[in-house]
């Protein structure tokens, strides 16, 4: 059974289809692994045992009956608890939604159900996806499988850690400023933020609507492509969803190609502020790409220096409005204060008790930035920066087919290390945020371990909007080149987990 | 502040001293099949909280999708008001916490409305025309409905708890905003009523709204300010919210002019605030302070893409517009053959459409006018409602008229029949039977009554025999009295003349 949990989604799919293993066996193996190790990882907020096994059993019956099945039917998946699911709680990592069950499924969940992928459960995250360490979850932090004293990244630390700890072959994440990619980098896994609009946001609890995007989390580039094709495509319930077809992402990942491609190194996203071990692994990856026939060019994106500032105006502005609905009136937590319970006092007490500090911090920031008299200076200026960043990308993509950078400036830091320093925490996303501001797709894949701490380093690939296939084409080649230097997947070097439950 | 305790000046004195400036925000609820941003039914009067989807409840994770039909309705309203239509416009979030707003923000439009810069000619009862400039018409969503429980007044003050019905949340609204209306003087209250009536007529004529004010389909916020004559700068305004009948609009504007004048006379500045209209006391009370700096933290709605229009689309909608009301009035007057005075009376009584529908249902223009300007208007006045709100349908008038023309009832009896129908006793024919109201059409009893009447007034009978046919009225009167009005007067007259041998002179 240990074998099953170490297999990629693609390998599981092959064995399921060949009848070598049943969906129930595969699902049970992952549920057993969760039972064995999640006490020390805390990747899952809810484990969906019965429903997952029942879906798996249905897949096995259907296969026995000779029904046509989706290639990923019976391959289990974990879902970030920011995405609403019928029949399971959805908390967004917040007290304010404790015990709430959605009466509807997110569009991506409908697609997982249609493909008959057993949902193992809901994964931990920073409250309302606000954070880079998963320490802001109201339900305790998730720990990094490489070192339990370290953070798994955030906000999607639960999904990344679940995949890194072999609790699930696949997971869904959401990425507003790097919440899929930065956890991927620090846990040695793969994660993709699709082009904005490439995957429906219907049912993803909004943090910042113009930046949020659902995407795949996996251990291999090909697995992300397989999942991306399941969840992608137009959704009439999401007005910002693209009408383009998803594209041949799996094919791009299977074929792989870098020869003759121009790969641009973003000058502003390396050097100062980046850990030495991160830069060493990054340079090695560039060399591998060059050796495989890619042309490495340098590009400059001078306005990236304003990206973090613009992001921390736009994101909290939108969040302050998106989070207004959590007031105790219709659903979730309701706190009735002593004395005369006017609606203002009930709303105030509910939000005071239900939201954590980071959420309050961003609501206050956003409310301020949108206020009359400040709007132009803050929100207005930030939107202009957004345009400048889009122009930087447009110019860079004139010189290169794909851009590359380290995903995160450092490897995983220790739990608590940056909890009292929000700005230091925010700096973790300096390389991932520009893609969200421009709406372009990005992928992270493991680039090796940093010499100084032996922790995973992530390599980020960026492509123009709607060119997600390029990420898979280049990512698959780099992955294969790196794995041949390591003699196998990077996660094979991760320490064994001895459980804890 | 208790209603009606404030000092007011007489309207005449107020107008002598001050120049009123008006402004209106009229909210029109569209009659689209589904809501502005969701697939929930847009329906009135259903069981609370049944016409809702996760979107209308603002549940976590939901996204809005714009109703294309609502956009088309907005464009049609814009075109009918002579507005320019934006090539590209955005939705915006208006952020404020209130439990009738499920997301705690209203999705509206802010800097760039779909329609702007229009104007509309408003004709008053005496034919005077004022041009009202329209600043904008924009799309937004309605809020839910709060019901305050446990208090004696139904208001939030003193209530123990409140119930909220989200059926109305998300119903498409078009807010039509005028530019300041100056130079109307003492005609201000009349203009206010006529303006709202015109908007109601336009949206009803376009078919984009049910336009029933009593259901809140058309709601008016009336802004009033006064300034000394000759002063260019506007005075401080108040906004009387949700004035929901034409009469109330007229009265509220009149009252606010009188109240402002008294406040200004006392040397106190006007407080910029909202006011509540009270129909019972016909006065307003202070609402909440309203400054121009109310901070709704508007920003572009990131969950929606801009609405982009093009010439072909607008052109098609323009070609679908019905005849404008002014042209329609001209045509109808000609069709019906009414004099200017007759037609104006019909228009001023607010029964033009009713008359039109009634003629279309099958009676002559004269008969339709007789009913709507006569019996129905009389009843509306007594009930203090609009004639169209009495529940008299064109079909009912056609049937009553048929009963009269076929001699089954007469004009006098038709009123009793109408009473019966409005009291729910059935169709006119059923009421005639149930109440035993049929005119006496058997000539036997009639002849008996005629002979009696002739015998009672032999000198009149003699005059008629002598050729003074007009004297027949006295005998008819006698017969009608004897039959307690249940005789067909025409038939009675015929029979009297027959009896006296002067048939030929009919």
Interface residues (C-beta under 8 A of the other chain):
Chain A: X83 X84 X90 X92 X97 X100 X102 X103 X104 X106 X201 X202 X203 X204 X205 X206 X208 X209 X210 X236 X237 X238 X239 X240 X317 X318 X320 X321 X324 X325 X326 X327 X329 X330 X331 X343 X344 X347 X367 X370 X371 X372 X375 X379
Chain B: X54 X57 X58 X59 X60 X61 X62 X63 X64 X65 X66 X93 X95 X97 X98 X99 X102 X103 X104 X105 X162 X164 X293 X295 X297 X298 X299 X302 X303 X304 X305
